[in-house]
Amino acid sequence: MSNDHHFATRAIHQAYKPLENQGALTPPVHISSTYAFDNVEQGGAAFEGENDRFIYARLGSPSQQLLEKRMASLEQAEACLATASGMGAITSAIWSFVKPGDELIADLSLYGCTFSFFEHGLKPMGIKVTYLNLSDTKLLKQHISKKTTLVYSETPSNPNMRLVDIEALANICHQYDAKLMIDNTYCTPYLQQPITLGADLVVHSATKYLGGHGDLIAGFVLGQQEDIDHIRYFGLKDMTGAVISGFDVSLLLRGLKTLHVRVDRHCENAQKVAEFLDTSPHVKNTFYPGLPNYAQQPLAKKQMRQAGGMIAFELNATREQSAQFVNALEMILCAVSLGDAETLIQHPASMTHSTYTEEELLEHLISPNLIRLSVGLEHIDDILADLNQAFESVFGDSGLAISA
Ligand code: 3LM
């Protein structure tokens, strides 16, 4: 199937023909750990890369290859590697390209375990990590040098919804032969395709919207064939061993089939929830790219197809009252992770971003009062009603009427 077909069609059909597989609509799941050869010569040739036979599941499997082809098509990337987790994707990719003495420049706001990997994995190995506010493209221009191997950012960032201009950053990176690596977990390729904007590598936690049902942990790295081969045969094979299981490949193929439909509804619900929060007298700030008062809305319109399903907000309240608000919710679940059918809420300073110290949270623009909401697929009236009753429970009144 060519890339002329629409996203939704490729998410369902790319790289698999039922009629060439005994009519099976759902592709078979390969769980074999090893693959047999006709003889030693054929096995030897496979190890030399002289034929395309599968060898051992740490290097890939037929069902993994199908998933990778489908995902590469959705991200408009030349190649893709599926991994056992988002952190498996991030660590396998970064370890493949940095060595002691190199510099990695990262945006100020990062998912907690990515930050922890930079602090406790890369820095002790002699890799310099510099954090900059990459929303201000000028800062990259001022700090990048020939020692910079990688520039790394999420957009929107977890948890505070800041954006970076992918195209502008890529142009600067390429003047210095540095690679731009974007974590596209929040958007998925349905809403944003960093490679088409000049990024060299894209990583995902597929645990989130791509799987979509909270029943798997997985990741992806995407980029040019040469880079992905290097990550597969070095970063993953020899360093992290973060191999995806055949069962998770199957669940992910299923998740991808409905990605566009689910994400459309996540965005529709999140827009209404963000508007509701933004008009509440109990909410100090609502960070959502779909709000007219969102500072980076022009950039959101330029590089994102819709505003996404994630919202961050701060209450006009103490940290204790913010926790009380989360605890007062009845249908909405207090849980980390995101992109599931269930609406999930959490307090980053206590949970996902507890890898940052109090000082680091402030330095990295993550307010200790911030609440993160992953808007799910329940009926919008029920989501708003639950938020409303939590406002009443903490503040004595909701401050407004619900209008979905
Ligand atoms: C979370 N995030 O709740 P896995 N990149 C981004 C992410 O949000 C995540 C990863 C990578 C959350 C997980 S916190 C204990 C739970 C932007 C994960 C890592 O290895 O698949 O979890 O992805 O924000």
Residues whose N, C-alpha, C, O or C-beta is under 5 A from the ligand:
A	BS01	3LM	S85 G86 M87 G88 Y111 N158 D183 T185 S205 T207 A218 V336 S337 L338 T352
